[in-house]
Structure formats: structure tokens, C-alpha cells
């Protein structure tokens, strides 16, 4: 219980994150590639790509600048684009 409380207190949200920063296209591109590569291997591209993106944001929330829901939106855009173009 004590350890989880300490972790929760250490979790940060990114508050100065804009919608169109230089890292946003990277989020979309990495999600696009993860989706495409996962589909080629016969895996669920959505699950793999979103899991990696969410895991990265959770890591950022604990150890870096903070959790960014805007980064997750860009991850979803990359997955959505890959899904549309793979049909």
C-alpha cells in the first residue's frame, strides 16, 4: 500500500504540452510502423501499437516530463492512418 501511494504521488501529467510539437509526428509515425509490422506478423496491430504508446506515456508520467494525453491522440492518428491504408 505504501509503495503504491508513493508511486501515485510521483506520477505527473504534462501540462505545457501543445498539440503540434515536433514529437507529435514521431508519435504518429512510430504507431503507424508498429501497427503495420504487427499486422504483417499476424498480430493485432491496434493492440500492439496502443499498448506500446500507453506504456511509454505511463513511463513518462513516472520518470520523465509527464503523461501526455495529446501524445496518445497522435498515437491513435498513426494507428488509424495505418489501418485505413492497409485495407
C-alpha angles and dihedrals in degrees: 000000000000094000093051090050091052091050091048091051090051094051113107134193120218106242103171094053115126127208095242108040122143092259094058095077088048090055091051093045095049091047090049092052094044091051093048095045092046092051091050089054091051096253131127102272094196094053095046096046097043092044091055092046093047091046091052092051092049089051089050089050091058105031111018139032096315146277112302120200087187090063088053091052089055089047088055091049090055092048092046092051092048090048093051094046094047094062 
